[in-house]
Structure formats: C-alpha cells, structure tokens
Amino acid sequence: MEFKYGLNDRPKIVPMLMYGLQWLLIAIPVVLTSTFVAPEGQTIMFTQKLFGVMGLCMVLQALWGHRLPLVSGPAAALLMGILAASVQGYGQTEIYTSVFVGGILIALIAASGVMAKIQPLFTPRIVVVILMLISFTIAKPILGLIFADPEHHTLEFWFAVVCVILMVIANDKLRGIWKSTVVMWALILGSLAYYAMTGFPDAIAADTKESPLFIFPLKFDAGVIISFVFCYIALLINEVGSVQSLGDMVGADNMAARNRRGLGVAGAVNVLAGCMGVIGPVDYSLSPGVVASTSCASRYTIIPAGLAMIVIAFFPPVVGVLMSIPPTVMGAILFFLMGIQLAAGFEMASNTRSITTFRHGMILGIPLMFDVILTFTPAEAIAGIPEIIRPVIGNGFVMGVIIVLLLEHVFLRDKKERTIK
C-alpha cells in the first residue's frame, strides 16, 4: 500500500495539525466511554487523569515506544477486572494497586524477552475467545448505562436500539476519514437528540468529592492481583496484536524490537495509571483502518493529538462539557463498539479457520457461558466464595480466560494441531 506520508515522514504544520485533529476526534470518545467506572462524585477528576495518561502514552509510544501511529485508550480488559472487583466490594486502593502491579509485570515481560516463550500458548482460538469475552462481560454495565433513568426506560430502550442501528448503517456506508468519525457523531448528535426529548441539563457536570492525584499508600490484595494478572494477559495480546497488525500494514522494520519497546512503554504507563487510580492504557486496533483511509502513516501525526489530550486534562470545565453526554448515549456507543469487538472475533475465527469442529466450538462456547453466568450471578452468591479466591472465581472474564486455556491446552487438546507462533 502506498502512503502520502510514510512512517517517519514529518508533514508540514497545517497537514500535521489536521491529521492530529483527526486522531484527537477518535481518541476523545474512546476515553469518555470508559468513565462509567469512576468513583462516585469524582468523575471529572477521574476523566482528567484518564486524558492525561492516554495522551502521555500516545506521545511516548510515537517517539520512543513502537513508533507507530496508534491511538491509546483505556484497556477494555482492565475494565473487566475493575468492574468485577468493585461488585465484590473491593476499594479503589486495592483495585488500582493491582493495575500498578500489572504494569510492572508487562514491563518485566518486555524487558526480559519472555514474550517469545509464552506467545505460543495464545493460539488463534484463545485470542478469539478473549476478544469475545470482553464483549460478553461488559454487557451488564452497558445495560446499566442505557437504563440509567427509571423515568425514561421505554424511551431509553428505543433510543438505544435506533442509535445502534444508525451507527451500524453509518459504519457500513461511510468511506475514508468519515468512517472513523462514526462514534464522534453518535456522541454529538445522540446527545442533542436525547436531550431534545428529555430536556437539556441545567448545569455542566461537576465533581462533588475531592479526588487526590495519586492513591498512596498502595494496598496489596493477593486475590485481586491474581485476577488482574489474567486481565493483563488479555491486554498483552491486545497490545501485541495492534502493533503487529499496523506494523505489517505499513511495512515497518524490526517488528520484534517495536513489540518489545511498545510493551515496555505500555507497562510503564500502566504503572503510572495504577498510581493515579485510573484504567491503564493499551493501543487500539482501530488505527490501521484510519491509516488506510487517510493514506497517512506518519507516526508524528499522533503527537499533536496526544499533546492536546494532555492539555484537556488541565481544564476541568472542558472535561465537564464532554462529560455531559447522557449515559444512555454512552451505553448505546459501548453496545456498538462491543458488537464490533465480537465481529472482529468472528472474522479472526474465519480467517484462521480456528473453529472448524464441534470440539473447537466447545472451546469457544464453554468459556463464554462461564463468563455470562458469572457476570450475572447474584452478589450474595459471589460473597459466599472464600475471600482469597473470590476475585478470580467471581470474575466472569478471568474465569473465561482460565477455562479456555485449560480446554485448549489440557482437556480438549488436539495433538495433531500445531500452535501458531
């Protein structure tokens, strides 16, 4: 594929800013759709910190990490761990201490070169299941967002249905740069339409509680940390997959070193995220589509977007305006994004021919059912699990990852197949 700007080309100031604005418009919705896990009364500060962390990650990755034009955003895999631990009654300190530890783990894997040894464990089937587990696990919080106002449940239902259908149609019909702006338009037009039907808010959202910049002292809980280790396995797969896919597309050299540096930066910024009490970042796999549609592969165009996100982090009123988006709109967008995630899983299963027999279907279906059942298991039942293993056994996403690993490599192992390295 030919590009107007290559990987190491530096566009002039006007094209640089325009491409940077494009990346920014993609990155903002990615951040906003993850803020529903913010502590009550601390949403603005939480979002400010998220913008700062994600912007910093994008700049560091473009300059010293994998050196590719990739958008960084809150890792969906970590959202699973945060949601499960929160439901089980664990506090912010235990949760984000685990993010801190997970970041150190990823950085050590990058530095040690052990990734080359563990990568064969993650066969295409396992990667497909992990992609789908994320979508299934987040179904419950999506429902909570869509039906946020008891007075408008019927309206919220139909609004979400229509909104998702329109996003699907737009995603299919739009071409070029416009295709990458579907979520942005859903945020803007969806918010205006929702408030036109329910009434516009009287004031911009504001925090009601003080929120520290860092969460010290850290509080280590073995059970929570173990559960997050499995979440970081998914993050690691996501990170390497995003870097590899874009690197192959733009013909980047020395991909082994890019993967190692990218993991190292991701690990370091996840450590920072844990200290600040926010979701750790990962590179998003939507970036290759944006690069292809604009014919611009320059890594430098991501830097203005990252710097703009850091600047936004210092202006609470701007964040407050962005946070005025109705929860129902956020829920509908997450619905759409998780549908895309499932579609990516099905596409990968088809391309790799990893689901071709009934046994393969069992390896796919059983972990997904574990995830669904555990996600919707009553809190009273989860509370009966011994505390030391509760964060693992009670986490549908984590149990799904464990079950698929056991089925693939132990109970339903096919000795005739060779793992794809």
N, C-alpha and C positions, 0 to 999 in steps of 0.2 A: 504493500500500500504506500502510495506517495503522499507526503505531507507538505503543506505550505511552510510550516516551521518544524524542523527536526528536534530531536530530544534536547540537544544542547544549544539550539539557536536562541538568541535573545531578540524578540520583536522590539520594534521602536515603541516609544512611550504610549502612543494612542492605542495601537493594537494590544499592547501589553495590558493596559488598563481595561480594555473591552473584554479581552479573554478572562482577565481576573474577575471582572464583574460577573461574567457567566458562571465561573466556578463558585463565586460567593452566593449567587442566587440558588445554586444547587445545594451548597453546604448549609445554609440557614435552615431550611425545612428539616434536614437530617438531624440537626441539633434539637429543634423545637419539638419534634415528635418523640423525643426521649425524656422530656422533662416531667412526665407524669409520675416519676419515682422520686421527685424532690420532696424533702421533709415538709410537713405541713407548715405553712406560714413563711417558708424560706425559698419559695420558688424563684424569685428574681435573682437573689444572690447565687443560688444553685445554677441557674441558667447563665449568669455572668461568668462563673467559673468554667462552665462547660464550653462556652465560646472561647475563652482564653486558652484552655487546654487543647481544644481541637485546632484552633488557629496555630498555636505553637507547634503542634505535631506536624501540620502540613508544611510549615516553613522548614523545620528541621529535616523532614523526610526529603523535601525537594533539594535541599542544599547538601546534606551530609548523609542521609539515610539511603533508601533505594534509588533516589534521584530520578523519580518518575512523576508525571502529573496525575497524582491520585488524591481524591478527596478523602479526608479523615473524618470520622464521625463516631459517636458513642457505639460501642460494640453491643449488638443485639444479644450475643451470648452472655455477656455480663449482666444485661437487663434481666435475664432469666434467673441468675443467681441472686441478684438484689431483690427481685420480687418474691422468690421463694423464701429467702431468709427473713424478709420483712413480715411475710404472712406468719412465719413461725415465731415471731416475737423478738427477733434479734435486732439490736440497735444499730444506728449508723456507724458507731465506732467499730464494732465487730465486723460489719459488712465491708467497710472501706479499708480496714486493716487487711482484710483478705485480698482486696484489689491491689493493695500495696505489695503484699507477698507474691501475688500472681505476676505482677510486673517484674519483680526480681527474678522469678522463675523463667519468664520469657527472655529476659536479658541474659541470664546464665546459659540458656539453651543456645542463644545466638552466639555468645562468646566461646562456648565450648565445642561447637561443631557437632553436638549430639543429634541435631535435627536430621542429619543424613542417615543416622541409625534407626530413628524411630519413625521416619516418614513411611517406610513400607507397611507399617501397621494400619495406615489410613488408606484402605482400598477405596476405589470409587463408590462401592456400596455404602461404606461407612460415611463417606463425605456426603452422599445423597441423603442419608438418614439424618445427619446432623443439620443439613440445610432445612429439612422438613420439620425437625424437632423445634427449631426456633419459631417457626410459624405456628405450630400447634400450641406451644407453651404460652405464647403471647395472646392467645385467643381470649383468655379470661380478662386481662386488663383492657383489651380492646372493647369488650362488652361494657366494662365499667366506664370507659370514656364516652362511648356512643350514648349510653343511657345515664348521663350524668345528672340530668334534671328530672326528678319524678313528675313534674307538672307537664312535661312535654314528651313522654315516652313514645307515643304514637308518631308524633312529628319527627322525633329523632330517628325512629326506625326507618320511615320512608325517606327521610333526608339522607341517611347513610347509604341506603340502597341505591338511590338515584345518583348520589355523589360518586360511589364506587363504579357504577356502570358508565358514567360520563368519563371518568378517568381512564377506564379500560378502552373506551372508544377513542379518546384523545391520544392515548399511548400508541394505539394501532394506526391511526390516521396521520398523525403529525410526523414531519420529517425534519432532519437536520437538527439545528440547535433547539427548535421548538419542542422536539420530543423530550428533551432533558428538562423542560420547564413545566411539565405536567403538574408536579407536586406544588410548585410555586403558585401556579394559577389556581389550584384547588384550595390552597391556603387563603389567597386573596378573595377570589370570587365566592368560595364556600363560606367564608366568614361574613361577607357582606350579605349573602343570601340568607344565612341563618339568622343574623341579627335583624334583617328586614322583616322576618317572620315572627321573631320573639321579642324584639326590642333591643336597641343598642344600649351597651353598659353606660352607666352614669360617670364612671371614673376608670382610669387606667389601672391595671393590676398593680398591687404593691405588696411588699413583704410586711408581715405583722410581727415577726420574731427576728432577733438578731442571729446572724449566722457567721461563725468565725471563718477566716480564710483557710486555716488548716485545722485538722482534727487531731490534736495531741492531748494526752498521750494515746498511743495506739493500744488496742486491746485485742490480744490474740486468742481466738477460739478454734481449737483443732477441728471440730466438726465443720464449721463454716469454711475454714481454709481448705479442707479436703474437697468440699463441694465446689468451691471456686476453681480448684485445680482442673476439674473436668470442664468448667466453663472456659478456662484458658486454653484447653486443648482445642475447643471449637474456635476460639479467637486465633490461635496459631494457624489452624487450617485456613481460616478466612484470610488472614494476612498474607500467607504464602501464596494462596490461590489468586488473590488480587494482584500481587506483584508479578507473579508468573504470567498471568493472562495478558496484562498490559505490556510487560516486557517482551513477550513473544510477538505481540501485535506490532510494536514499534521497532522491532529488531534490535533491542538493547543488548549490549555485550556483557559478558561476565555476570550472568544471572545468579550464579551461586553466591558471589560477593554481594550483589544487590539484595538478595534474600536475607543474607546474614546481617547486613547493615540495617535493612528495613526492620527486621525483628528486634535488633538491638535498640533502635530508636523507639519502636512501639513499646518495648519493655520499659525503657527509661521513663517515657511519658506516662505509662500506666502507674509507675511508682509515684510520680507526681500527682496523678489523678487520685490515687488512694489517699495520699497525704491531705489533699484538698477536699476529699469527701464527695467526689463526682465519678461518673462512669468513665472507665478507661477507653481510649480510642483504638480504632482499627481502621485500616484502609478499605474503602468501599469498592465493590466490584462493578459499580455502575460507570466508573470512569472510562473504560475502553469505548463504550458507546458514545460518550461525549467527544472523545478524541477523534473517533471515526467520523462523526457528523460535522466537526469543525475543521478537520484536516490540520489541526494544530497539536503537535506532540511535545511542544516546548515545556520542559519542567519549570521554567521560570515563571510561566503564566499563573501557576498555582500560588506563588508567593504573595502577590497583591491581595488575593482572597484570604490567605492566612493572616496577613497583617491587618486586614480590615476586620476580621473576626476578633482579633486581639483588641483592637480599638473599641469595637462594640462592647466588649466585656467591661470597659471602664465607664459606660454610660447607662446607668440603671433606667432612665426614662425611655431610652430606645428599646431596651430589653422588655420594659413594661408594655410598650406598644405591641411588640412582637408576641408577648405572652397573652395578649387579649384575644387571641384566636380561640373560638369556642371548643370545649373538649370534644363535642360531637364531630366537629370537622377533623380534629386530630385523630379521633378514633377511626373515622372513615379513611383517612390517608394511611394510617397504620394497617387497616384492613387491606387496602390496595397493595401496599408495599409487601406485606406478608404473603399475599397472593402471588406477587411476582417472585418472591423467595421460593414458594412451592413450585412455580413454573420452572425456575432455574434448576430445582432438584429433579423434576421430571425430564427436563431437557438433558441434563447430565446423565441420568439413568439410560436415556435413549441413545445418546451419543457414545457412551462407553459400553453399552449392552450389558450392564451390570445386573439388571433384573430380567432374567430370561427363563427362570424355572420357578416352580412352586416354592422350593426351598429358599430361593432368593427373595421371593415375595414374603416369606415368613420372617426373614432377616430384616426386611423393611417394615412389615406390619406390626410385629410384636412390640418393638421399642416404641413405635408411635402410640400404640394403645396404652402402654405403661405411662407414657407422658400425659395423655389425655385424662386417664383415670386419676393419676396422682395430682394433676393440676386442679381438678375439680373435687378432690377428696375433701370432706369437711375438716375444718381446722381442729375440731375435737378429736378426730381420729389420728391426725398427724401428731397432736400433743401427746398421745399415748406411746409414741416411739421413744426409746431411750435417747436422752439429750445428746449424747456424744455422736450418735449416728443419724440424728434427726435431720440435719442439714443435707445429708446425702440421700437417705431413703425417702425423705419427704419432698425432694426436689424432682419434679417430673422430667425436666430437661436432663439433669445429671444422671438419673436412673436410666433414661433412654440411651444416653451415651454408653453407660456401663453395659446395658443389656445388648446393644448392637455389637460392642467389642467382644463380648462373650459368645454371642451367637456366631459371629463371623469367624473368629479365630479358635473357638473351643468346641461348642456344642454342635454347630451345623457347618463345621469347616469342610470345605471341598478341597481335598488334597490334589485334585487334578488341575486346579486353578493356580496360577502364579500371581502373587501380588504385583501390582503395577508400581514401580518405583519412579 
